[in-house]
């Protein structure tokens, strides 16, 4: 057998899988269709270490976000990955939203995230004088991180233990071997094909994980994804305006956390993401300048001194959101023995808080399905 595991996708989730597998003595190959690690979902987001506030008690998103936060902070300290535990305010702009915030606080407490507490309008104004609010919640364990710094550290750690990486490469065929394990055919950008024998596969292909799952032999309607684009605008200059992350009350059914304020490690301020309504049939990351008016109106609700020309288009990201119309869609993390594919593990719909949860997802997969 050439490798114990093939990991498909070198975003932060795939890299975390490679790290824990190689740490435990597994022979691992990671393949990535792009020329380098983390070019898609993993690098086009708010780079926030989430606290685990919004997700239903017992869900994978809740459990793995809370556990992942602990693992990431610990990893960052040990590996000197750039990060800051800046804290976050969730603000209400009227009394109706204050009532919604109390429900958020209760949900977070029930889910095991007990350090979220209520703050008054006066307390917020003291810490964030540019922010308008009627009061809010404060999360002391929310932070920011260099996503690329995290990914580089995971790749380096796995490579030190013998993990191999193939870039510009895709899985094109997959079948059971006559003995144990599987045969995986991989094609590179020149069209050359290589067949390897592997003991198992972890599908962490992000936006394309549903398609990869089908290629692996799993046809499950619940795995179907849709691409959801989010745009970001940036505040001009490196103004010392905000000290913490500022979030509005989230959208219904958690279909977005609103146009919020995130800080980057270089002192910049970014607003977003919004959530585009039109479906995407392909990856496209262009930010339409005509969206500036909508951004401005959303930002002005809690940052009244902002001027229209203070913001400008920054970037866009795309989420691999499950197509199901359920009120809440959890991460899909399945080992496919039920489909006669033991040690084939599909990770589908790994959207936010996937960055925060990445190391906990790897721990969950390893301890539940591999050990």
ChimeraX attribute file (.defattr): number of C-alpha atoms within 10 A of each C-alpha:
attribute: neighborCount
match mode: 1-to-1
recipient: residues
	/A:1	13
	/A:2	14
	/A:3	18
	/A:4	19
	/A:5	26
	/A:6	25
	/A:7	24
	/A:8	28
	/A:9	26
	/A:10	30
	/A:11	25
	/A:12	31
	/A:13	30
	/A:14	30
	/A:15	30
	/A:16	26
	/A:17	31
	/A:18	33
	/A:19	25
	/A:20	19
	/A:21	24
	/A:22	22
	/A:23	16
	/A:24	12
	/A:25	12
	/A:26	17
	/A:27	21
	/A:28	28
	/A:29	21
	/A:30	23
	/A:31	24
	/A:32	24
	/A:33	19
	/A:34	17
	/A:35	12
	/A:36	13
	/A:37	23
	/A:38	22
	/A:39	15
	/A:40	19
	/A:41	22
	/A:42	25
	/A:43	18
	/A:44	19
	/A:45	21
	/A:46	24
	/A:47	21
	/A:48	24
	/A:49	30
	/A:50	24
	/A:51	26
	/A:52	28
	/A:53	25
	/A:54	20
	/A:55	21
	/A:56	17
	/A:57	18
	/A:58	12
	/A:59	15
	/A:60	20
	/A:61	27
	/A:62	25
	/A:63	20
	/A:64	25
	/A:65	28
	/A:66	23
	/A:67	21
	/A:68	28
	/A:69	25
	/A:70	18
	/A:71	17
	/A:72	22
	/A:73	20
	/A:74	13
	/A:75	16
	/A:76	18
	/A:77	11
	/A:78	9
	/A:79	14
	/A:80	12
	/A:81	21
	/A:82	15
	/A:83	22
	/A:84	19
	/A:85	15
	/A:86	17
	/A:87	19
	/A:88	23
	/A:89	24
	/A:90	22
	/A:91	28
	/A:92	24
	/A:93	18
	/A:94	11
	/A:95	12
	/A:96	10
	/A:97	18
	/A:98	20
	/A:99	11
	/A:100	13
	/A:101	22
	/A:102	15
	/A:103	13
	/A:104	20
	/A:105	21
	/A:106	16
	/A:107	18
	/A:108	22
	/A:109	16
	/A:110	14
	/A:111	20
	/A:112	15
	/A:113	21
	/A:114	14
	/A:115	14
	/A:116	21
	/A:117	15
	/A:118	17
	/A:119	16
	/A:120	14
	/A:121	16
	/A:122	13
	/A:123	13
	/A:124	21
	/A:125	15
	/A:126	11
	/A:127	12
	/A:128	16
	/A:129	14
	/A:130	16
	/A:131	21
	/A:132	19
	/A:133	22
	/A:134	19
	/A:135	24
	/A:136	24
	/A:137	22
	/A:138	22
	/A:139	23
	/A:140	16
	/A:141	20
	/A:142	21
	/A:143	24
	/A:144	23
	/A:145	24
	/A:146	20
	/A:147	25
	/A:148	19
	/A:149	15
	/A:150	23
	/A:151	24
	/A:152	16
	/A:153	20
	/A:154	23
	/A:155	22
	/A:156	14
	/A:157	20
	/A:158	22
	/A:159	16
	/A:160	12
	/A:161	18
	/A:162	15
	/A:163	22
	/A:164	17
	/A:165	19
	/A:166	18
	/A:167	17
	/A:168	14
	/A:169	23
	/A:170	20
	/A:171	20
	/A:172	16
	/A:173	14
	/A:174	17
	/A:175	15
	/A:176	16
	/A:177	13
	/A:178	8
	/A:179	6
	/A:180	12
	/A:181	22
	/A:182	24
	/A:183	20
	/A:184	22
	/A:185	16
	/A:186	19
	/A:187	18
	/A:188	18
	/A:189	13
	/A:190	8
	/A:191	9
	/A:192	9
	/A:193	14
	/A:194	12
	/A:195	15
	/A:196	14
	/A:197	21
	/A:198	23
	/A:199	21
	/A:200	23
	/A:201	26
	/A:202	24
	/A:203	26
	/A:204	28
	/A:205	28
	/A:206	29
	/A:207	24
	/A:208	18
	/A:209	23
	/A:210	28
	/A:211	17
	/A:212	21
	/A:213	24
	/A:214	13
	/A:215	15
	/A:216	23
	/A:217	16
	/A:218	19
	/A:219	14
	/A:220	10
	/A:221	10
	/A:222	13
	/A:223	21
	/A:224	20
	/A:225	21
	/A:226	20
	/A:227	20
	/A:228	21
	/A:229	24
	/A:230	22
	/A:231	25
	/A:232	26
	/A:233	26
	/A:234	18
	/A:235	20
	/A:236	13
	/A:237	11
	/A:238	10
	/A:239	10
	/A:240	9
	/A:241	15
	/A:242	18
	/A:243	15
	/A:244	22
	/A:245	23
	/A:246	22
	/A:247	22
	/A:248	23
	/A:249	20
	/A:250	20
	/A:251	11
	/A:252	9
	/A:253	10
	/A:254	13
	/A:255	13
	/A:256	16
	/A:257	18
	/A:258	19
	/A:259	27
	/A:260	22
	/A:261	24
	/A:262	25
	/A:263	23
	/A:264	17
	/A:265	14
	/A:266	7
	/A:267	14
	/A:268	17
	/A:269	22
	/A:270	24
	/A:271	27
	/A:272	26
	/A:273	25
	/A:274	21
	/A:275	19
	/A:276	13
	/A:277	9
	/A:278	9
	/A:279	10
	/A:280	13
	/A:281	9
	/A:282	9
	/A:283	13
	/A:284	11
	/A:285	15
	/A:286	13
	/A:287	19
	/A:288	11
	/A:289	11
	/A:290	9
	/A:291	16
	/A:292	18
	/A:293	12
	/A:294	12
	/A:295	22
	/A:296	22
	/A:297	14
	/A:298	18
	/A:299	23
	/A:300	16
	/A:301	16
	/A:302	21
	/A:303	19
	/A:304	13
	/A:305	13
	/A:306	16
	/A:307	12
	/A:308	14
	/A:309	10
	/A:310	13
	/A:311	22
	/A:312	20
	/A:313	20
	/A:314	16
	/A:315	19
	/A:316	21
	/A:317	24
	/A:318	26
	/A:319	23
	/A:320	23
	/A:321	24
	/A:322	24
	/A:323	15
	/A:324	14
	/A:325	7
	/A:326	9
	/A:327	9
	/A:328	14
	/A:329	19
	/A:330	18
	/A:331	22
	/A:332	17
	/A:333	19
	/A:334	17
	/A:335	20
	/A:336	17
	/A:337	11
	/A:338	9
	/A:339	11
	/A:340	11
	/A:341	19
	/A:342	16
	/A:343	21
	/A:344	25
	/A:345	24
	/A:346	25
	/A:347	23
	/A:348	29
	/A:349	29
	/A:350	27
	/A:351	21
	/A:352	21
	/A:353	22
	/A:354	23
	/A:355	31
	/A:356	32
	/A:357	32
	/A:358	26
	/A:359	29
	/A:360	26
	/A:361	28
	/A:362	22
	/A:363	20
	/A:364	17
	/A:365	22
	/A:366	15
	/A:367	10
	/A:368	10
	/A:369	14
	/A:370	12
	/A:371	7
